[in-house]
Amino acid sequence: MAIPRATLAMRLVGSERGATPAPSNTGKPVTGADLTALLAGRTFSGSYQGAPYSEYYDGDGTLRGKDGAGATTGTWKVEGDTVCFTFTSDANPETGCYTANVDGNTVYWFKDGKYNDTATFVVGNPNNY
């Protein structure tokens, strides 16, 4: 059976199924305008079920990237102290909303107060997504 597209939102939603414990240091919470500044113009990378992914979050609220299943596209929007992702490249796009903590260039994602995923980021779009 093929693994569904492993976009960030799907990784975050998917990791809710497992009991992944939060790392001992999950950084400091990022809220509101600081959350927009964290995402806009940066590329986030990580691994989901052993497959690498990388996604660029443009300042206009669009995102694009690549994972084990191919190209990813979608949108992101900050609402209060959460960011909501919708991946339009998925067969059945869903929206997931999350809070974030940051430590250096590492972001820790949370949904409903529970740890979901970790990613690292760099400024810019070095992969030209």
Salt bridges, closest charged atoms under 4 A:
GLU55 OE2 - ARG11 NH2 3.33
ASP58 OD2 - ARG64 NH2 3.27
ASP67 OD1 - ARG5 NH1 3.67
ASP90 OD1 - ARG5 NE 3.40
